[in-house]
Amino acid sequence: MIPLLFSPLGRYVAIAFVLLALAIGVYYKIRADAIAEIEAAATADALRRTQDAIRAGGAIDLSPDRLRKPDGHNRD
Protein backbone atom coordinates (compact mmCIF):
# COMPACT_ATOMS: atom_id res chain seq x y z
CA MET A 1 0.00 0.00 0.00
CA ILE A 2 2.80 2.42 0.86
CA PRO A 3 4.63 1.95 -2.48
CA LEU A 4 1.38 2.84 -4.23
CA LEU A 5 1.41 6.26 -2.55
CA PHE A 6 4.89 6.97 -3.86
CA SER A 7 3.93 6.23 -7.45
CA PRO A 8 2.56 9.08 -9.60
CA LEU A 9 -0.83 7.41 -9.93
CA GLY A 10 -0.98 6.75 -6.18
CA ARG A 11 -0.34 10.39 -5.37
CA TYR A 12 -3.23 11.46 -7.58
CA VAL A 13 -5.50 8.89 -5.97
CA ALA A 14 -4.47 10.08 -2.50
CA ILE A 15 -5.00 13.73 -3.44
CA ALA A 16 -8.41 12.89 -4.91
CA PHE A 17 -9.34 11.01 -1.73
CA VAL A 18 -8.28 13.93 0.47
CA LEU A 19 -10.18 16.44 -1.68
CA LEU A 20 -13.28 14.24 -1.64
CA ALA A 21 -13.10 13.84 2.13
CA LEU A 22 -12.65 17.60 2.50
CA ALA A 23 -15.63 18.33 0.23
CA ILE A 24 -17.83 15.89 2.17
CA GLY A 25 -16.74 17.47 5.45
CA VAL A 26 -17.50 20.98 4.20
CA TYR A 27 -20.91 19.83 2.92
CA TYR A 28 -21.91 18.33 6.27
CA LYS A 29 -20.62 21.39 8.15
CA ILE A 30 -22.66 23.76 5.99
CA ARG A 31 -25.70 21.49 6.29
CA ALA A 32 -25.42 21.34 10.09
CA ASP A 33 -25.04 25.13 10.31
CA ALA A 34 -28.10 25.65 8.10
CA ILE A 35 -30.20 23.29 10.22
CA ALA A 36 -29.08 25.05 13.40
CA GLU A 37 -29.92 28.45 11.88
CA ILE A 38 -33.41 27.32 10.84
CA GLU A 39 -34.08 25.83 14.28
CA ALA A 40 -32.87 29.03 15.96
CA ALA A 41 -35.14 31.13 13.75
CA ALA A 42 -38.12 28.88 14.52
CA THR A 43 -37.39 29.06 18.25
CA ALA A 44 -37.07 32.85 18.12
CA ASP A 45 -40.36 33.08 16.22
CA ALA A 46 -42.15 30.87 18.75
CA LEU A 47 -40.73 32.92 21.60
CA ARG A 48 -41.78 36.17 19.93
CA ARG A 49 -45.31 34.85 19.38
CA THR A 50 -45.53 33.68 22.98
CA GLN A 51 -44.35 37.05 24.29
CA ASP A 52 -46.81 38.87 22.03
CA ALA A 53 -49.64 36.66 23.31
CA ILE A 54 -48.64 37.33 26.92
CA ARG A 55 -48.51 41.08 26.28
CA ALA A 56 -51.89 41.01 24.51
CA GLY A 57 -53.38 38.98 27.35
CA GLY A 58 -52.22 41.53 29.88
CA ALA A 59 -53.88 44.35 27.93
CA ILE A 60 -57.37 42.82 28.13
CA ASP A 61 -59.96 44.79 30.09
CA LEU A 62 -61.35 42.32 32.61
CA SER A 63 -63.80 44.62 34.36
CA PRO A 64 -67.37 43.29 34.82
CA ASP A 65 -68.79 46.45 33.23
CA ARG A 66 -67.17 45.51 29.94
CA LEU A 67 -70.15 43.35 28.88
CA ARG A 68 -72.33 46.43 28.42
CA LYS A 69 -69.63 48.62 26.86
CA PRO A 70 -70.17 49.32 23.13
CA ASP A 71 -67.42 47.87 20.98
CA GLY A 72 -68.07 49.87 17.81
CA HIS A 73 -69.82 47.10 15.85
CA ASN A 74 -73.40 47.65 14.80
CA ARG A 75 -75.58 44.67 15.52
CA ASP A 76 -79.20 44.86 14.46
ZIFEN-V500967 format. One record per residue. N is the residue number from 1. RES is the residue in one letter. SS is DSSP state (alpha for helix, beta for strand, coil for the rest). Layout:
n:N res:RES ss:SS
n:N res:RES ss:SS
This chain:
n:1 res:M ss:coil
n:2 res:I ss:alpha
n:3 res:P ss:alpha
n:4 res:L ss:alpha
n:5 res:L ss:alpha
n:6 res:F ss:alpha
n:7 res:S ss:coil
n:8 res:P ss:alpha
n:9 res:L ss:alpha
n:10 res:G ss:alpha
n:11 res:R ss:alpha
n:12 res:Y ss:alpha
n:13 res:V ss:alpha
n:14 res:A ss:alpha
n:15 res:I ss:alpha
n:16 res:A ss:alpha
n:17 res:F ss:alpha
n:18 res:V ss:alpha
n:19 res:L ss:alpha
n:20 res:L ss:alpha
n:21 res:A ss:alpha
n:22 res:L ss:alpha
n:23 res:A ss:alpha
n:24 res:I ss:alpha
n:25 res:G ss:alpha
n:26 res:V ss:alpha
n:27 res:Y ss:alpha
n:28 res:Y ss:alpha
n:29 res:K ss:alpha
n:30 res:I ss:alpha
n:31 res:R ss:alpha
n:32 res:A ss:alpha
n:33 res:D ss:alpha
n:34 res:A ss:alpha
n:35 res:I ss:alpha
n:36 res:A ss:alpha
n:37 res:E ss:alpha
n:38 res:I ss:alpha
n:39 res:E ss:alpha
n:40 res:A ss:alpha
n:41 res:A ss:alpha
n:42 res:A ss:alpha
n:43 res:T ss:alpha
n:44 res:A ss:alpha
n:45 res:D ss:alpha
n:46 res:A ss:alpha
n:47 res:L ss:alpha
n:48 res:R ss:alpha
n:49 res:R ss:alpha
n:50 res:T ss:alpha
n:51 res:Q ss:alpha
n:52 res:D ss:alpha
n:53 res:A ss:alpha
n:54 res:I ss:alpha
n:55 res:R ss:alpha
n:56 res:A ss:alpha
n:57 res:G ss:alpha
n:58 res:G ss:alpha
n:59 res:A ss:coil
n:60 res:I ss:coil
n:61 res:D ss:coil
n:62 res:L ss:coil
n:63 res:S ss:coil
n:64 res:P ss:alpha
n:65 res:D ss:alpha
n:66 res:R ss:alpha
n:67 res:L ss:alpha
n:68 res:R ss:alpha
n:69 res:K ss:coil
n:70 res:P ss:coil
n:71 res:D ss:coil
n:72 res:G ss:coil
n:73 res:H ss:coil
n:74 res:N ss:coil
n:75 res:R ss:coil
n:76 res:D ss:coil
